[in-house]
Amino acid sequence: MGTAEEGIGPASVAHDGTGVRIAVRVKPRARRAAVEGIVADADGRRRLAVALTEAPEGGRANAALIALLARRWRLPKSAFAVAAGARARRKTVMVAGDPATILARIAAEGDTG
């Protein structure tokens, strides 16, 4: 099965039959942890902006990112993996599971910011 790119509210994500791949921009060492909405990078790619209180040391920020998204989207932490950018602010997060369910929860980010 191929990969499809979809516009979900203001966000774009890629999905196949096994899950969803979403582009994320992380802001470590923030005052509070929060999903801040969708932002466009300089290249025009839309990413989910996430502020984290953890420092980007020893994988702590990645673990905090997964915990925050899992809690917010009501999915198990085991469904998440940082697929690219583990040591960068711009990451690709893989979310395993039913794409329709995951996409609906990501779409809600555009409504809640």
Phi and psi in degrees as a GROMACS rama.xvg file:
@    title "Ramachandran Plot"
@    xaxis  label "Phi"
@    yaxis  label "Psi"
@TYPE xy
-82.1956  177.254  GLY-2
-102.147  140.05  THR-3
-119.35  146.929  ALA-4
-106.841  129.787  GLU-5
-128.826  146.012  GLU-6
-89.5368  122.345  GLY-7
-120.167  104.337  ILE-8
55.585  -128.429  GLY-9
-87.4669  -1.24676  PRO-10
-105.107  153.191  ALA-11
-117.421  136.239  SER-12
-137.797  157.618  VAL-13
-109.562  144.216  ALA-14
-146.231  156.498  HIS-15
-134.161  -164.061  ASP-16
-72.5278  -10.1832  GLY-17
-109.293  -9.77784  THR-18
165.822  -161.212  GLY-19
-130.847  143.31  VAL-20
-115.559  123.197  ARG-21
-127.015  138.528  ILE-22
-83.3712  133.238  ALA-23
-129.914  143.356  VAL-24
-117.337  119.379  ARG-25
-102.128  138.054  VAL-26
-115.305  97.5318  LYS-27
-75.2916  164.882  PRO-28
57.5425  34.6934  ARG-29
-79.9913  164.824  ALA-30
-68.5231  -31.9875  ARG-31
-145.77  151.899  ARG-32
-84.6129  130.441  ALA-33
-164.961  149.975  ALA-34
-85.7759  119.293  VAL-35
-96.6563  -3.79029  GLU-36
113.033  -158.47  GLY-37
-105.544  132.783  ILE-38
-126.177  156  VAL-39
-104.22  132.039  ALA-40
-74.8813  172.716  ASP-41
-58.6553  -30.163  ALA-42
-84.2674  1.34302  ASP-43
90.1155  -4.78194  GLY-44
-73.5382  130.316  ARG-45
-83.9665  135.192  ARG-46
-133.629  152.253  ARG-47
-79.589  119.815  LEU-48
-88.4852  128.826  ALA-49
-132.637  124.694  VAL-50
-94.464  136.465  ALA-51
-129.946  143.782  LEU-52
-81.7309  -19.3608  THR-53
-73.5823  150.925  GLU-54
-81.0736  152.541  ALA-55
-82.5113  59.7241  PRO-56
-127.591  133.772  GLU-57
61.4371  25.8868  GLY-58
78.0926  5.62836  GLY-59
-64.7733  -39.4056  ARG-60
-66.7017  -39.7469  ALA-61
-62.775  -42.8819  ASN-62
-63.817  -40.1512  ALA-63
-66.4871  -38.3186  ALA-64
-60.5129  -49.3886  LEU-65
-62.2605  -43.2567  ILE-66
-62.442  -42.6186  ALA-67
-65.1161  -47.9239  LEU-68
-65.9986  -39.7762  LEU-69
-62.1198  -43.9815  ALA-70
-66.0037  -45.6309  ARG-71
-66.8704  -39.4584  ARG-72
-95.4903  4.56154  TRP-73
53.8877  51.3913  ARG-74
-127.447  156.008  LEU-75
-70.3564  145.076  PRO-76
-58.5124  -29.673  LYS-77
-65.671  -14.8712  SER-78
-79.8383  -11.6619  ALA-79
-105.605  146.491  PHE-80
-152.723  140.489  ALA-81
-82.6536  108.979  VAL-82
-87.6146  -26.3017  ALA-83
-152.598  148.276  ALA-84
80.2245  30.2208  GLY-85
-57.4021  -28.2532  ALA-86
-111.303  18.1739  ARG-87
-124.477  165.236  ALA-88
-74.4849  -33.5287  ARG-89
-91.8969  119.576  ARG-90
-127.399  160.25  LYS-91
-115.485  122.88  THR-92
-109.005  128.059  VAL-93
-95.3883  133.959  MET-94
-123.207  113.484  VAL-95
-82.8601  144.605  ALA-96
137.799  -169.239  GLY-97
-67.1568  115.093  ASP-98
-56.4326  -38.377  PRO-99
-61.7261  -42.8754  ALA-100
-65.67  -45.8992  THR-101
-64.9152  -44.7938  ILE-102
-61.9456  -37.5979  LEU-103
-63.6949  -38.6412  ALA-104
-72.3451  -36.527  ARG-105
-67.0531  -39.4082  ILE-106
-59.657  -33.4089  ALA-107
-64.372  -21.8184  ALA-108
-61.9759  -33.9043  GLU-109
-66.4326  -26.1383  GLY-110
-86.1956  -29.8668  ASP-111
-102.092  -21.2222  THR-112
